[in-house]
Amino acid sequence: MKTTKTILVLIFSIVTIVIGCSDDNASKVDSIPEFQSLVQEVSSLPDRTFTFTGTVSDPAGIKFINMKYESWFLDKTIAFDSLPKTYDLNYKFKVPATAEVNSTHTILVTIINAGGVSVTKEVKVTLDQDIVKPVINVVKPIDGVTVLIGGGKEVELEVTVTDTKLAEFKIESSVLNETIPISGTTYTYTKALDIDAPNKYSFVITVKDTSGNTTTKVITVNVLNELLFDVMYVTDVNQEDLLVSDMFGTPYNTTASQLVNEKGYVFTAKYYAANANAKVRFIPQKTSFGPYSFGADPVTPGKLIVGTDISVNPITLPQRGYYEVKMDLKNQTYTVTPYTPTDTPYDQIYILGTGVFVGNTSTCVSNVTGGLQCFHFNSGKPFVKDANNSYLWTIDVKIDDEPNSTSLNQFIINANTSAWAPFWRMDATDPSIAIPGGGASFVFPTEAYGKNYTIIFDSHLNRLSVIRR
């Protein structure tokens, strides 16, 4: 019995000592957790993720970190077994999609140390985050434009930027570098540059807003000493492949001035606009919009601009009808003059030829006898007159080898079913030029055989086009 008592006394004493030691350890935790840093103002949006960011510390060790906001069902506890003395908080949380834009929410962030001592701070989350990038609008110059070295101000810059809260405008190039602090919702940058060295200049424009959103835009300007050409064409197509898919007629020829001070600079195009607001461009190379193309300055009426591709702004012809469009490279100007033809239109136009099929009927089939009579006015097939223009005629044909003739597959045009005259043949070097009472018959290339075309003839302009259908 005595032995039993002795054992119980010993056990009690040991327990008391252990408890006493534990109490002593707890009493030694007299530190207070500390937020060394904490981002306490956060901008976000519904259904977007933001991050709790900061550094917490405690010399006794950190036991827990808790983030709590009942309205968003947030109650996240980060627990530590190793009791770190310092911890970098980096916890991501997604705002509920049902939260209201521009509302403000207060989230409690609590640190608890090894001794159970806690400290709490607030993080305010406002749902007003700006995630929209600034908008850059380059008013001038047009990207890719070509300008000539002249009396200064070869490159004129006008750039307008917009955002809810602008912060910085930067422009960088080999001839200009500026960084400008800006504010507000709109800013316009203007600058005129005097450039005396021909080259291709790139301008990199970068805009930042107060939220760190960034937009960058690059524009290029070609600066040349002089533009001088022997020939110039005008075209109304808006795809480069259409310049080469025709047999001939696209683009149209122009007339070069032969005056001493205008030669190589001044070209005049006569053109029929089939619709109001027709768009035309001048190009000195027949099969491409590059390296040079010429159009209208969208800001200054009558000012000619030079581009390097189809992006150059076209010249607009406001109404349906005939126009004389004149361009002057030296003065960098253009004029648009409408006019009314005074020549008498024809009652009917016909195509005569060999190897030309209208529907299933060859132009070798006589309209009089039904027999074979190739390349003859008796077998001419009629064009269709345009409903709005008595000078404009079209016909759909198929070009193929004529099985009943050993002659060349070729054609001309006439306006008479009982005689040859009046007739038109083509210019030997430019078949789009129809020559009344002269010229040469156009011989079809073999690669055209088996293909369908639309032939367009303007009896006022004496212009022909053969366009692939």
GINORPE-V346816 format. One record per residue. N is the residue number from 1. PHI is phi in radians with two decimals (none if undefined). PSI is psi in degrees with one decimal (NA if undefined). OMEGA is omega in whole degrees, -180 to 180 (999 if undefined). Layout:
N | PHI | PSI | OMEGA
N | PHI | PSI | OMEGA
//
This chain:
1 | none | -44.4 | 178
2 | -1.08 | -39.9 | 179
3 | -1.08 | -41.4 | 180
4 | -1.08 | -42.5 | 179
5 | -1.09 | -41.3 | -179
6 | -1.08 | -42.7 | 180
7 | -1.10 | -42.9 | 180
8 | -1.11 | -39.5 | 179
9 | -1.10 | -41.4 | 180
10 | -1.12 | -44.0 | 180
11 | -1.08 | -43.7 | -180
12 | -1.09 | -40.7 | -179
13 | -1.12 | -41.7 | -180
14 | -1.12 | -44.6 | 179
15 | -1.06 | -43.1 | -180
16 | -1.08 | -41.1 | 180
17 | -1.12 | -43.9 | -179
18 | -1.08 | -46.2 | -179
19 | -1.11 | -42.2 | 179
20 | -1.06 | -39.3 | 179
21 | -1.15 | -40.7 | -180
22 | -1.10 | -42.4 | 180
23 | -1.12 | -35.6 | 179
24 | -1.14 | -40.3 | 179
25 | -1.11 | -43.2 | -180
26 | -1.12 | -38.8 | -178
27 | -1.20 | -20.0 | 179
28 | -1.37 | -16.6 | 179
29 | -1.43 | 87.8 | -178
30 | -1.98 | 13.1 | 180
31 | -1.46 | 163.1 | 178
32 | -2.09 | 128.4 | 178
33 | -0.99 | 149.1 | -176
34 | -2.33 | 135.4 | 169
35 | -1.53 | 101.5 | 177
36 | -1.19 | -33.5 | 174
37 | -2.74 | 152.6 | 176
38 | -2.86 | 126.3 | 175
39 | -1.32 | 110.3 | -172
40 | -1.78 | -5.4 | 175
41 | -2.22 | 117.9 | -175
42 | -2.18 | 137.4 | 174
43 | -1.90 | 129.8 | -180
44 | -2.60 | -167.0 | 179
45 | -2.55 | 158.9 | 175
46 | -0.97 | 139.4 | 177
47 | 1.19 | 17.7 | 175
48 | -2.06 | 156.1 | -176
49 | -1.71 | 133.5 | 171
50 | -2.12 | 174.1 | -174
51 | -2.23 | 130.7 | 169
52 | -1.33 | 119.7 | -174
53 | -2.24 | 131.6 | 177
54 | 3.03 | 178.3 | 177
55 | -2.24 | 129.5 | 180
56 | -2.10 | 154.7 | -178
57 | -2.65 | 160.0 | 174
58 | -2.92 | 128.1 | -178
59 | -1.14 | -22.9 | 179
60 | -1.49 | -10.6 | -179
61 | 1.84 | 142.5 | -179
62 | -1.64 | 128.2 | -178
63 | -1.69 | -44.6 | -177
64 | -2.51 | 152.5 | 165
65 | -2.27 | 129.0 | -177
66 | -2.20 | 137.1 | 174
67 | -2.10 | 124.8 | -171
68 | -2.43 | 131.7 | 173
69 | -2.74 | 103.4 | -171
70 | -1.10 | -34.3 | -177
71 | -1.07 | -28.7 | 179
72 | -1.85 | 13.2 | 180
73 | 0.96 | 38.1 | 179
74 | -1.75 | 120.5 | 175
75 | -2.66 | 73.3 | -174
76 | -1.76 | 124.5 | 177
77 | -2.02 | 126.0 | 173
78 | -1.76 | 114.8 | -175
79 | -1.82 | 145.8 | -179
80 | -2.21 | 131.5 | 173
81 | -1.61 | -26.1 | -175
82 | -1.52 | -6.0 | 179
83 | 0.90 | 64.9 | 178
84 | -1.15 | 144.3 | 179
85 | -1.41 | -22.3 | 178
86 | -2.42 | 142.6 | 179
87 | -2.55 | 133.4 | 176
88 | -1.62 | 112.0 | -179
89 | -1.37 | 130.7 | 179
90 | -2.68 | 73.7 | -174
91 | -1.95 | 126.2 | -179
92 | -1.64 | 141.0 | 179
93 | -2.47 | 136.6 | -180
94 | -1.71 | 125.0 | 179
95 | -1.18 | 136.0 | 178
96 | -1.00 | 142.7 | -179
97 | -1.13 | -22.0 | -178
98 | -1.47 | -4.8 | -180
99 | -1.12 | 154.4 | -175
100 | -1.61 | 132.0 | 178
101 | -1.08 | 141.0 | 179
102 | 1.28 | 5.4 | 176
103 | -1.44 | 158.8 | -180
104 | -2.08 | 139.2 | -175
105 | -2.35 | 137.5 | -178
106 | -1.89 | 120.0 | -178
107 | -1.95 | 133.7 | -179
108 | -1.60 | 130.0 | 176
109 | -2.05 | 121.6 | -174
110 | -2.12 | 135.5 | 173
111 | -1.88 | 136.9 | 177
112 | -2.20 | 125.8 | -179
113 | -1.60 | -175.2 | -175
114 | -1.13 | -23.6 | 180
115 | -1.63 | 6.4 | 179
116 | 1.48 | 4.9 | 179
117 | -1.38 | 136.6 | -176
118 | -2.21 | 152.0 | 174
119 | -2.37 | 138.1 | -177
120 | -2.18 | 138.4 | 172
121 | -2.26 | 161.8 | -178
122 | -1.81 | 140.8 | 170
123 | -2.03 | 119.7 | -180
124 | -1.68 | 122.6 | -180
125 | -1.91 | 117.1 | 178
126 | -1.88 | 129.2 | -176
127 | -1.56 | 66.5 | -179
128 | -2.36 | 24.9 | -174
129 | -1.08 | 135.7 | 177
130 | -1.60 | 110.6 | 179
131 | -2.01 | 5.8 | -179
132 | -1.57 | 128.9 | -180
133 | -1.31 | 151.3 | 175
134 | -1.05 | 153.2 | 178
135 | -1.84 | 131.0 | 178
136 | -1.92 | 124.2 | 176
137 | -2.09 | 110.0 | 179
138 | -1.54 | 104.4 | 180
139 | -1.24 | -43.8 | 174
140 | -2.75 | 148.6 | 4
141 | -1.44 | 166.5 | 173
142 | -1.22 | 135.5 | -180
143 | -1.04 | 130.4 | 179
144 | 1.48 | 4.2 | -178
145 | -1.20 | 152.4 | 175
146 | -1.96 | 130.9 | 179
147 | -2.18 | 157.8 | -179
148 | -1.76 | 144.5 | 174
149 | -1.20 | 127.9 | -177
150 | -2.50 | -128.3 | -176
151 | -1.59 | 22.7 | -178
152 | 1.86 | 168.8 | -179
153 | 0.97 | 43.1 | 179
154 | -1.10 | -36.3 | 180
155 | -2.06 | 116.2 | 176
156 | -1.89 | 121.2 | -178
157 | -1.82 | 132.4 | 171
158 | -2.50 | 109.8 | -174
159 | -2.22 | 124.9 | 177
160 | -1.94 | 130.8 | 180
161 | -2.13 | 146.4 | -179
162 | -2.39 | 147.9 | 176
163 | -3.01 | 168.0 | 179
164 | -1.22 | -33.3 | 178
165 | -2.58 | 93.3 | -179
166 | -1.30 | 152.4 | -179
167 | -2.28 | -42.0 | -173
168 | -2.66 | 139.6 | 174
169 | -2.09 | 130.9 | -180
170 | -2.35 | 136.1 | 174
171 | -2.29 | 132.3 | -175
172 | -2.30 | 136.6 | 175
173 | -2.89 | 178.9 | 179
174 | -1.30 | -14.3 | -178
175 | -2.07 | -4.2 | -176
176 | -2.74 | 128.1 | 176
177 | -2.47 | 118.1 | 179
178 | -2.50 | 141.0 | 171
179 | -2.21 | 122.2 | -171
180 | -2.20 | 120.5 | 172
181 | -1.17 | 132.1 | -179
182 | -2.32 | 166.2 | 179
183 | -2.60 | 178.3 | -180
184 | 1.46 | -162.6 | -176
185 | -1.84 | -18.3 | -178
186 | -2.45 | 141.2 | 177
187 | -2.54 | 135.9 | 178
188 | -2.08 | 126.1 | 179
189 | -1.86 | 130.1 | 177
190 | -2.27 | 145.3 | 179
191 | -2.86 | 138.3 | 174
192 | -2.01 | 129.4 | -175
193 | -1.99 | 134.0 | 174
194 | -1.68 | 108.1 | -176
195 | -2.02 | 126.3 | -178
196 | -1.98 | 4.3 | 180
197 | -2.01 | 117.9 | 178
198 | -1.11 | 133.5 | -180
199 | -3.08 | 174.1 | 173
200 | -1.78 | 115.0 | -174
201 | -1.85 | 132.8 | 177
202 | -1.92 | 135.9 | 178
203 | -2.07 | 119.1 | 180
204 | -1.74 | 116.5 | -178
205 | -1.89 | 125.3 | -180
206 | -2.22 | 131.9 | 180
207 | -2.22 | 134.1 | 177
208 | -2.08 | 150.5 | 172
209 | -1.92 | 177.2 | -175
210 | -1.18 | -17.5 | 178
211 | -1.56 | 0.1 | 179
212 | 1.58 | -0.2 | 177
213 | -1.19 | 138.0 | -174
214 | -2.28 | 138.2 | 174
215 | -2.22 | 136.5 | 180
216 | -2.21 | 138.4 | 177
217 | -2.41 | 139.6 | -180
218 | -2.06 | 130.0 | 174
219 | -2.17 | 148.5 | 180
220 | -2.13 | 148.3 | 179
221 | -2.34 | 128.5 | 176
222 | -1.67 | 122.8 | 179
223 | -1.92 | 121.5 | -176
224 | -2.15 | 158.2 | 178
225 | -1.27 | -45.7 | -174
226 | -2.83 | 144.3 | 173
227 | -2.00 | 125.5 | -177
228 | -2.56 | 124.0 | -173
229 | -2.31 | 151.9 | 176
230 | -1.50 | -35.3 | -178
231 | -2.31 | 158.8 | 177
232 | -2.59 | 145.2 | 179
233 | -2.16 | 159.8 | 174
234 | -2.15 | 141.9 | -178
235 | -2.50 | 148.5 | 177
236 | -1.95 | 5.7 | 180
237 | -1.41 | 154.5 | -179
238 | -2.08 | 18.0 | 174
239 | -2.37 | 136.3 | -176
240 | -1.12 | -34.6 | -178
241 | -1.15 | -22.1 | 179
242 | -1.26 | -14.6 | 177
243 | -1.28 | -19.9 | -175
244 | -2.12 | -4.6 | -178
245 | -1.48 | -12.8 | 179
246 | -1.44 | 165.3 | 172
247 | -1.36 | -44.5 | 170
248 | -2.94 | 166.5 | 177
249 | 1.87 | -15.0 | 176
250 | -2.17 | 118.3 | 2
251 | -1.39 | 174.9 | 180
252 | -1.53 | 151.8 | 177
253 | -1.32 | 159.5 | 173
254 | -2.20 | 172.9 | 178
255 | -1.84 | 124.0 | 180
256 | -1.52 | 135.4 | 177
257 | -1.18 | 140.7 | 179
258 | -1.83 | 4.1 | 176
259 | -1.18 | 144.5 | -173
260 | -1.00 | -45.9 | -177
261 | -1.47 | 0.3 | 180
262 | -2.07 | -13.7 | -175
263 | -1.08 | 126.4 | -178
264 | 1.58 | -11.8 | -177
265 | -2.01 | -36.3 | -171
266 | -1.89 | 126.6 | 180
267 | -2.36 | 142.1 | -179
268 | -2.14 | 129.1 | 178
269 | -1.97 | 135.0 | 169
270 | -1.81 | 132.6 | -169
271 | -2.59 | 142.6 | 174
272 | -1.82 | 121.4 | 176
273 | -1.58 | 113.7 | -178
274 | -1.29 | -19.0 | -180
275 | -2.43 | 159.1 | 175
276 | -1.14 | 149.4 | 179
277 | 1.07 | 37.9 | 174
278 | -1.15 | 146.5 | -177
279 | -2.00 | 129.1 | 178
280 | -2.31 | 153.3 | 175
281 | -2.35 | 152.6 | 174
282 | -1.72 | 138.9 | 176
283 | -2.42 | 136.3 | 180
284 | -1.52 | -12.7 | 177
285 | -1.92 | 136.8 | -167
286 | -1.32 | -26.7 | -169
287 | -1.94 | 7.1 | -176
288 | -2.72 | 157.6 | 173
289 | -1.49 | -4.3 | 177
290 | -2.17 | 158.2 | 8
291 | -1.43 | -6.2 | -179
292 | -2.27 | 139.9 | 171
293 | -2.57 | 149.7 | -173
294 | -2.23 | 136.8 | -179
295 | -2.61 | -156.8 | -174
296 | -1.80 | 134.9 | 171
297 | -1.13 | 122.8 | -177
298 | -1.24 | -12.5 | -178
299 | -1.73 | -42.7 | -175
300 | -1.93 | 110.0 | 179
301 | -1.05 | 138.2 | 178
302 | 1.45 | -4.1 | 179
303 | -1.62 | 127.0 | 180
304 | -1.45 | 136.0 | 174
305 | -2.07 | 154.4 | -177
306 | -1.97 | 130.7 | 177
307 | -2.18 | -179.9 | -179
308 | -2.02 | -0.3 | -180
309 | -2.80 | -168.3 | -175
310 | -1.22 | -11.4 | -178
311 | -1.25 | -10.5 | 179
312 | -1.07 | 136.8 | -177
313 | -1.11 | 127.8 | -176
314 | -1.33 | 164.6 | 172
315 | -1.50 | 129.7 | -177
316 | -1.75 | 132.6 | 176
317 | -1.83 | 110.6 | -164
318 | -1.16 | -35.5 | -175
319 | -2.13 | 160.4 | 173
320 | -1.16 | 138.9 | 178
321 | 2.49 | -173.1 | -178
322 | -1.56 | 143.9 | -179
323 | -2.41 | 151.5 | 165
324 | -1.95 | 117.7 | -178
325 | -1.98 | 118.9 | -175
326 | -2.04 | 132.7 | 179
327 | -2.10 | 145.3 | -180
328 | -2.28 | 107.0 | -178
329 | -1.21 | -33.0 | -178
330 | -1.16 | -45.3 | -180
331 | -1.58 | -7.7 | -178
332 | 0.95 | 52.1 | 179
333 | -2.32 | 164.5 | 172
334 | -2.54 | 154.5 | 175
335 | -2.27 | 147.5 | 178
336 | -2.14 | 116.2 | -177
337 | -2.17 | 111.5 | 176
338 | -1.29 | 150.7 | 177
339 | -2.65 | 163.2 | 179
340 | -1.98 | 123.0 | 179
341 | -1.07 | 147.8 | 179
342 | -1.94 | -8.4 | 180
343 | -1.30 | 154.7 | -176
344 | -1.41 | 126.3 | 178
345 | -1.27 | 158.6 | -180
346 | -1.57 | 152.7 | 179
347 | -1.24 | -36.9 | -178
348 | -2.72 | 147.6 | 177
349 | -2.13 | 143.0 | -178
350 | -2.27 | 153.9 | 172
351 | -1.85 | 131.9 | 177
352 | -2.05 | 139.0 | 178
353 | 3.05 | -174.4 | 176
354 | -2.24 | 133.6 | -177
355 | 1.50 | 14.7 | 179
356 | -1.95 | 126.3 | -178
357 | -2.12 | 126.0 | 176
358 | -1.89 | 111.1 | -168
359 | 1.14 | -126.2 | 176
360 | -1.79 | 8.2 | -175
361 | -1.86 | 129.4 | 178
362 | -1.42 | 152.4 | 174
363 | -1.29 | 4.0 | 171
364 | -1.54 | -7.4 | -180
365 | -1.55 | 121.1 | -178
366 | -1.18 | 134.6 | 175
367 | -1.33 | -12.6 | -177
368 | -1.65 | -51.1 | -175
369 | -1.88 | -17.1 | -175
370 | 1.42 | -3.2 | 178
371 | -1.50 | -173.2 | -180
372 | -1.48 | 126.3 | 177
373 | -2.65 | 77.5 | -174
374 | -1.22 | 146.0 | 173
375 | 0.93 | 54.0 | -176
376 | -2.48 | 148.7 | -179
377 | -1.13 | -21.9 | 176
378 | -1.15 | -24.0 | -175
379 | -1.85 | 7.2 | -178
380 | -1.08 | 137.6 | 180
381 | -1.84 | 136.3 | -170
382 | -1.34 | 139.8 | 167
383 | -1.30 | 166.5 | 174
384 | -1.83 | 127.7 | -180
385 | -1.35 | 139.3 | 178
386 | -1.15 | 140.1 | -177
387 | -1.16 | -23.9 | -176
388 | -1.92 | -3.9 | -175
389 | -2.54 | 113.3 | -177
390 | -1.27 | -10.3 | 179
391 | -1.67 | -7.6 | -171
392 | -1.89 | 130.2 | -175
393 | -2.35 | 144.5 | 177
394 | -2.37 | 154.2 | 174
395 | -2.66 | 137.8 | 177
396 | -1.65 | 129.1 | -177
397 | -2.39 | 163.5 | 168
398 | -2.06 | 134.1 | 180
399 | -1.75 | 129.5 | 179
400 | -2.76 | 167.5 | 177
401 | -1.20 | 130.7 | -179
402 | -1.35 | 114.8 | -175
403 | -1.23 | -20.9 | -175
404 | -1.82 | 19.4 | -179
405 | -2.57 | 144.8 | 175
406 | -1.74 | 2.3 | -180
407 | -1.34 | 167.0 | 176
408 | -1.12 | 144.6 | 176
409 | -1.44 | 110.2 | -171
410 | -2.69 | 174.5 | 178
411 | -2.69 | 160.4 | 168
412 | -2.42 | -177.6 | -180
413 | -2.25 | 142.3 | 171
414 | -2.48 | 176.1 | -178
415 | -2.28 | 37.7 | -175
416 | -2.67 | 132.1 | 179
417 | -1.66 | -2.4 | -177
418 | -2.18 | 2.0 | 178
419 | -2.81 | 170.5 | -177
420 | -1.31 | -38.9 | -175
421 | -1.61 | 149.0 | -3
422 | -1.35 | 149.2 | 179
423 | -2.48 | 165.4 | 178
424 | -2.33 | 130.9 | 165
425 | -1.95 | -176.5 | -173
426 | -1.91 | 154.8 | 173
427 | -1.10 | 138.5 | -174
428 | -1.14 | -30.5 | -179
429 | -1.78 | -23.4 | 179
430 | -2.37 | 92.6 | -175
431 | -1.16 | -10.3 | 177
432 | -1.25 | -13.8 | 177
433 | -1.62 | 110.8 | 178
434 | -1.52 | 130.4 | -176
435 | -1.90 | 112.6 | -180
436 | -1.11 | 125.0 | 176
437 | 1.19 | 15.7 | -179
438 | -2.72 | -154.0 | 178
439 | 1.37 | -161.6 | -177
440 | -2.33 | 146.8 | 176
441 | -1.11 | 143.0 | 179
442 | -1.57 | 123.9 | 179
443 | -1.66 | 125.4 | -178
444 | -1.21 | 136.4 | 173
445 | -1.23 | 148.3 | -177
446 | -1.08 | -27.1 | 180
447 | -1.21 | -11.0 | 177
448 | -1.49 | -13.8 | -176
449 | -1.08 | 137.8 | 178
450 | 1.44 | 6.2 | -177
451 | -2.01 | 155.7 | -177
452 | -1.77 | 138.7 | -178
453 | -2.40 | 157.7 | 168
454 | -1.93 | 125.2 | 177
455 | -1.74 | 127.5 | -179
456 | -2.05 | 128.8 | -179
457 | -2.25 | 128.1 | 176
458 | -1.94 | 109.6 | -175
459 | -1.30 | -17.5 | 175
460 | -1.41 | -45.8 | -180
461 | -1.46 | -10.6 | -174
462 | 0.91 | 51.3 | -176
463 | -2.17 | 136.5 | 179
464 | -2.12 | 141.5 | 172
465 | -2.35 | 137.3 | 175
466 | -2.11 | 105.8 | -170
467 | -1.92 | 133.2 | 180
468 | -1.18 | 133.9 | 176
469 | -1.74 | NA | 999
//
